[in-house]
Amino acid sequence: MYAQDAYVPTQTDELLWWLATAEKELIKDCVVDRNRYRIIGMTVLATWLFATLAWTYFFSTVIDNVILYIGSGVFMGFVILTIDRALIKGINRFNKNKFLPLLFRGALALTIGTFMAQPAILYMFDKEIKMQVSLDNEKRKLTKRTELDALYKNRKDELLKEKTAMQKSLDLKYADVTTARNQFIAETDGSGGTGKVGIKDVALAKRNEYQKLDEEYKSLQSISQQRIAGIDEELNTMEATIKKQEADFLQYLNTGFLTRIEAMNNLLKENGALQFRYYLILIILMLIELMPVIAKTMLPVGVYDEKVRQRENMEKLLVEESMDYEKDMKRLYNKLSMQHDTETMEEFFRMNKEEQKTKLNHFGKDWKRNDENMQGFWAKVKEQMISRPEN
C-alpha cells in the first residue's frame, strides 16, 4: 500500500486547498503538489484577511455604525477572495493564450491592490495626516472667507464710498457753520469784522447767515444719519450673512476618506522624507494583493495539473460517449417503434379488407338499383371508403 493511499487531509489542508481552488479528490494523491497548493492557499488567506481589514478601516472612515462598517468590510473582503480564486483558477500551463489573461489578471490585481493600500497607509500615517487635515481645513476656511468677501466686495465698497461721501459733506457743512458762528461771535464782541461791539446790521446779517447754515446742517445731518444708519444696517446684514455662510461651510469640513487622501497627497508634496517610505509601503501592500497570482505563476507545475487535464479529458470523453449512447438508443427506439407501427397498420388494413369488399359490393348493388352515374357512385365510395392521408 502506498503512503498516499493512507493519507487523510486535515480540515486545515482542505481549507487551504479550497482557497487555492484545488480539487480535494485529485490533490490528496499528489504528494508534492499538496504542499504547493497549501502555500498558494495561505497566500490567498493572507490576502483575504488583509483585504477585510483594509476595507473595514476604509468603511470606518465614512460610516459611524460599527456593525455596518464591519459587515461591509467582511463583504468586500469576500469579494476580493472570490476575485483572487477566479484569477488563480484560470492560471495553468495548458492555457493556449497565456499572455492576455495574465495581463488582465495583473492589471485587475494591481488596481485592487492600489486602492486597498490607501486605507492601510492612512492608518499608518494617522497622526501626520490628521495634522495635515487640520492645516488644509484652515486653508479652506481662509479660501471660503476670501470668496465671500469677493462676492460682497463691490456692494460693500459702494456703500462705504457713499457713507464716506455723506460724512465728508456733513463735515464740510459743519465747517461752514463753525466759520459762520465764529464770524458772528467776533462781530458781536468786537474782536473781528467791523470791530463794533453789539448787534448791528452786519452782526445781524452774520447771525442770519449762521442760523441759515446751521439749519441746513441740521437738515442735512438728519437726512444723512438716516441714510448712514441704513448703510450700516445693510453692511451688518452682509457681515451676518457671511458669518452664517462661514458657519454652514464649517459643518461640511470633515476628516473623511477623500479629505484624508487629499491631505496625504499634500503631505507627500511637502515632505520628501515621507515620499520614499510611502511608495515603498504602497509597493509592499500591492504585492500582498498580487501574492496569489504571483505564487500560482511562479510555482512549478506538478502532477496535479496533469491529473486535472486528464480528468477533464476523461469527463469530456464520457460526456461524448454518453451523448452517443443516448443518440443510438433514441435511433434504435425510433427504428423499432416504426417497425412495430408498420406491422400494426398492416394488420389493421388486413382486418378491414373483407369488410371493405362487402361494403363495396353493397354500394355497387345500390348503384345498379338506382341507376346512378359513375361520378356520383365514385364520390360516394371516395367519401365513405377511401382513407385520407394524415396531416
C-alpha positions in Angstrom: 0.0 0.0 0.0 1.4 3.4 -1.0 1.7 6.2 1.6 -0.7 8.4 -0.2 -3.4 5.7 0.0 -3.5 6.1 3.8 -3.3 9.9 3.7 -6.3 11.7 5.2 -6.2 15.5 4.8 -6.9 17.7 7.8 -9.6 20.4 7.8 -6.8 23.0 7.5 -5.5 21.2 4.4 -9.0 21.2 2.9 -9.5 24.9 3.7 -6.1 25.8 2.1 -6.8 23.6 -0.9 -10.3 25.2 -1.3 -8.7 28.7 -1.2 -6.2 27.6 -3.8 -9.1 26.2 -6.0 -7.6 22.7 -5.9 -9.9 19.7 -6.1 -9.6 17.6 -3.0 -10.3 14.3 -4.7 -7.3 14.8 -7.0 -4.8 16.8 -4.9 -4.8 14.3 -2.0 -3.0 11.7 -4.1 -0.3 14.2 -5.3 2.3 14.2 -2.6 4.4 17.1 -3.9 1.5 19.3 -5.0 -0.2 19.1 -1.6 2.4 21.5 -0.2 2.4 23.7 -3.3 -1.3 24.3 -3.0 -1.1 24.8 0.7 1.3 27.7 0.0 -1.0 29.1 -2.6 -3.9 28.7 -0.2 -2.0 30.6 2.5 -1.3 33.5 0.2 -5.0 33.7 -0.7 -5.9 33.5 3.0 -3.4 36.3 3.9 -4.8 38.5 1.0 -8.3 37.8 2.2 -7.6 38.9 5.7 -5.6 41.9 4.6 -8.5 43.0 2.3 -11.0 42.5 5.0 -9.1 44.7 7.5 -8.3 47.3 4.8 -11.9 47.6 3.7 -13.2 47.6 7.3 -10.9 50.5 8.1 -11.9 52.3 4.9 -15.6 52.0 5.8 -15.0 53.1 9.4 -13.9 56.5 8.0 -17.2 57.1 6.2 -19.7 55.1 8.4 -20.4 55.6 12.1 -22.3 52.4 12.7 -19.8 49.7 13.9 -21.9 46.7 12.8 -22.5 48.3 9.4 -18.8 49.1 8.6 -17.6 45.7 9.9 -20.2 43.9 7.8 -19.3 46.0 4.8 -15.6 45.2 5.3 -16.2 41.5 5.6 -18.4 41.6 2.5 -15.7 43.4 0.4 -13.1 41.0 1.7 -15.2 38.1 0.4 -15.5 39.9 -2.9 -11.7 40.1 -3.1 -11.4 36.5 -2.1 -13.8 35.5 -4.9 -11.8 37.5 -7.5 -8.5 36.0 -6.3 -9.8 32.5 -6.6 -11.1 33.2 -10.0 -7.8 34.7 -11.1 -5.6 31.8 -9.9 -8.1 29.2 -11.1 -7.6 30.4 -14.7 -3.8 30.2 -14.5 -2.4 26.9 -15.7 0.2 25.7 -18.2 -2.4 24.3 -20.6 -4.0 27.7 -21.5 -3.5 28.3 -25.2 -3.4 32.1 -24.7 -1.4 32.9 -21.6 -0.3 36.5 -22.1 -3.6 38.3 -22.4 -5.3 36.6 -19.4 -2.2 37.1 -17.3 -2.0 40.7 -18.3 -5.7 41.2 -17.4 -5.3 39.5 -14.1 -2.2 41.5 -13.3 -4.0 44.8 -14.2 -7.0 43.8 -12.1 -4.9 42.8 -9.1 -2.8 46.0 -9.5 -5.9 48.2 -9.4 -7.4 46.4 -6.4 -4.1 46.4 -4.6 -3.5 50.1 -5.2 -6.9 51.0 -3.7 -6.6 48.6 -0.8 -3.2 50.1 0.0 -4.7 53.6 0.6 -6.6 52.8 3.8 -3.6 50.9 5.2 -1.3 53.9 4.5 -3.8 56.3 6.1 -3.8 54.1 9.2 0.0 54.0 9.4 0.4 57.8 9.0 -2.7 58.7 11.0 -1.1 61.4 13.2 0.7 63.1 10.4 -2.4 63.1 8.2 -4.6 64.4 11.0 -2.3 67.4 11.4 -2.3 68.0 7.6 -6.1 67.7 7.5 -6.2 70.5 10.2 -4.0 72.7 8.2 -5.9 72.0 5.0 -9.2 72.8 6.7 -7.8 76.1 7.9 -6.8 76.9 4.4 -10.3 76.1 3.2 -11.7 78.4 5.8 -9.5 81.3 4.6 -10.3 80.5 1.0 -14.0 80.5 1.7 -13.7 83.8 3.6 -11.9 85.3 0.6 -14.5 84.1 -1.8 -17.3 85.5 0.3 -15.5 88.8 0.7 -15.0 89.0 -3.1 -18.7 88.2 -3.6 -19.9 91.2 -1.5 -16.9 93.4 -2.2 -18.5 95.6 -4.9 -21.6 96.3 -2.8 -19.5 97.0 0.3 -17.2 99.4 -1.5 -20.2 101.2 -3.0 -21.9 101.6 0.4 -18.7 102.6 2.2 -18.0 105.1 -0.6 -21.4 106.6 -0.2 -21.1 106.7 3.6 -17.7 108.4 3.3 -19.1 111.0 0.8 -22.0 111.8 3.1 -19.8 112.1 6.1 -17.4 114.4 4.2 -20.4 116.5 3.1 -21.5 116.8 6.7 -18.0 117.8 7.8 -17.8 120.4 5.2 -21.2 121.8 6.1 -20.3 121.7 9.8 -17.1 123.6 9.0 -19.2 126.3 7.2 -21.5 126.5 10.2 -18.5 126.8 12.5 -17.0 129.5 10.4 -20.2 131.5 10.3 -20.7 131.1 14.0 -17.2 132.3 14.7 -17.7 135.3 12.4 -21.0 136.2 14.1 -19.4 136.0 17.6 -16.4 138.0 16.5 -18.7 140.7 15.1 -20.7 140.9 18.3 -17.8 141.1 20.7 -15.8 143.5 18.5 -12.9 141.0 18.1 -13.4 140.8 14.4 -15.3 142.2 11.4 -16.2 145.8 11.8 -14.8 145.9 15.3 -18.0 147.4 16.8 -19.5 145.7 19.9 -23.2 144.8 19.9 -25.8 143.7 17.5 -25.6 145.9 14.5 -26.7 145.4 10.9 -23.6 143.5 10.0 -23.8 141.3 13.1 -27.5 140.6 12.3 -26.6 139.7 8.8 -23.9 137.3 10.0 -26.2 135.9 12.6 -28.8 135.2 9.9 -26.2 133.6 7.8 -25.0 131.5 10.7 -28.6 130.4 11.6 -29.3 129.6 7.9 -26.2 127.4 7.6 -27.0 125.8 11.0 -30.5 124.9 9.9 -29.1 123.5 6.6 -26.6 121.5 8.6 -29.2 120.1 10.9 -31.4 119.2 8.0 -28.5 117.5 6.1 -27.4 115.8 9.3 -30.9 114.3 9.8 -31.1 113.0 6.3 -27.5 111.8 6.3 -27.9 110.0 9.6 -30.9 108.1 8.4 -29.0 107.1 5.2 -25.9 106.2 7.2 -28.0 104.1 9.6 -29.4 102.3 6.6 -25.9 101.7 5.1 -24.7 100.4 8.5 -27.7 98.1 8.7 -27.0 96.7 5.2 -23.3 96.3 6.0 -24.2 94.5 9.2 -26.6 92.2 7.4 -23.9 91.4 4.8 -21.5 90.6 7.6 -24.1 88.4 9.4 -24.8 86.6 6.1 -21.0 86.0 5.5 -20.7 84.6 9.1 -23.7 82.4 8.6 -22.3 81.0 5.3 -18.9 80.5 7.0 -20.7 78.6 9.8 -22.6 76.5 7.3 -19.3 75.8 5.5 -17.6 74.7 8.7 -20.2 71.9 9.0 -19.0 70.4 5.8 -15.4 70.3 6.9 -14.6 66.7 7.9 -11.9 64.1 8.2 -13.4 61.6 5.8 -11.6 59.3 3.4 -11.2 61.7 0.4 -10.2 64.6 2.7 -7.5 62.4 4.3 -6.4 61.2 0.9 -6.0 64.8 -0.2 -4.2 65.6 3.0 -1.8 62.7 2.3 -1.1 64.0 -1.2 -0.4 67.5 0.2 1.8 65.9 2.8 3.8 64.0 0.2 4.3 67.1 -1.8 5.8 69.0 1.1 7.6 66.1 2.8 10.4 64.5 0.8 11.3 62.1 3.6 7.8 60.6 3.6 7.7 60.1 -0.2 10.2 57.2 -0.3 8.5 55.4 2.6 5.1 56.0 1.2 5.9 54.4 -2.2 7.8 51.6 -0.5 4.8 50.7 1.6 2.5 51.1 -1.3 4.5 48.6 -3.3 4.6 46.1 -0.4 0.9 46.3 0.1 0.2 45.9 -3.6 2.4 42.8 -3.6 0.2 41.4 -0.8 -2.7 41.6 -3.2 -0.7 40.2 -6.0 0.7 37.3 -3.9 -1.8 34.7 -5.1 -1.3 35.4 -8.8 2.5 35.6 -8.3 2.6 32.4 -6.3 0.4 30.5 -8.8 2.5 31.8 -11.7 6.0 31.2 -10.2 5.5 27.8 -8.5 6.4 24.9 -10.8 3.7 22.8 -12.4 3.3 19.3 -10.9 1.3 16.2 -11.2 -1.9 17.8 -10.1 -2.3 19.9 -13.2 -1.7 16.9 -15.4 -4.3 14.9 -13.4 -6.7 17.8 -13.8 -6.2 17.9 -17.6 -6.6 14.1 -17.9 -9.6 14.2 -15.7 -11.2 16.9 -17.8 -10.4 14.9 -21.0 -11.9 11.8 -19.4 -15.0 13.6 -18.4 -15.3 15.1 -21.9 -14.9 11.6 -23.4 -17.5 10.2 -21.0 -19.9 13.0 -21.9 -19.4 12.4 -25.6 -19.9 8.6 -25.2 -23.0 9.3 -23.1 -24.3 11.5 -25.8 -23.5 8.9 -28.5 -25.2 6.2 -26.4 -28.3 8.4 -25.9 -28.4 9.1 -29.7 -28.1 5.4 -30.5 -30.8 4.5 -28.1 -33.2 7.1 -29.5 -32.3 6.0 -33.0 -33.0 2.3 -32.1 -36.2 3.3 -30.3 -37.5 5.1 -33.3 -36.5 2.3 -35.6 -38.2 -0.4 -33.6 -41.2 1.8 -33.0 -41.6 2.4 -36.7 -41.3 -1.4 -37.4 -43.9 -2.1 -34.7 -46.3 0.6 -36.0 -45.8 -0.7 -39.6 -46.9 -4.2 -38.6 -49.9 -2.8 -36.6 -51.0 -0.8 -39.6 -50.7 -3.7 -42.0 -52.7 -5.9 -39.6 -55.3 -3.2 -39.4 -55.8 -3.0 -43.1 -55.8 -6.8 -43.5 -58.6 -7.0 -40.9 -60.7 -4.4 -42.8 -60.1 -5.8 -46.3 -63.0 -8.2 -46.4 -65.3 -5.7 -44.7 -64.4 -3.2 -47.3 -65.2 -5.6 -50.1 -68.6 -6.4 -48.6 -69.3 -2.7 -48.2 -68.2 -2.0 -51.8 -70.5 -4.8 -53.2 -73.3 -3.3 -51.2 -72.6 0.2 -52.7 -72.4 -1.5 -56.2 -75.9 -3.1 -55.8 -77.3 0.3 -54.7 -75.7 1.9 -57.7 -77.2 -0.5 -60.2 -80.6 -0.4 -58.5 -80.7 3.4 -58.5 -79.1 3.7 -61.9 -76.7 6.4 -60.8 -73.9 7.8 -62.9 -70.3 6.9 -62.4 -69.2 10.2 -60.9 -71.9 10.1 -58.2 -71.0 6.5 -57.3 -67.3 7.3 -57.1 -67.9 10.3 -55.0 -69.9 8.2 -52.5 -67.2 5.5 -52.4 -64.4 8.0 -52.0 -66.2 9.8 -49.2 -67.1 6.7 -47.2 -64.4 4.2 -48.0 -61.2 5.8 -49.2 -58.7 6.6 -46.4 -57.4 10.2 -46.1 -53.7 10.8 -45.7 -52.6 12.1 -42.2 -51.5 15.7 -41.9 
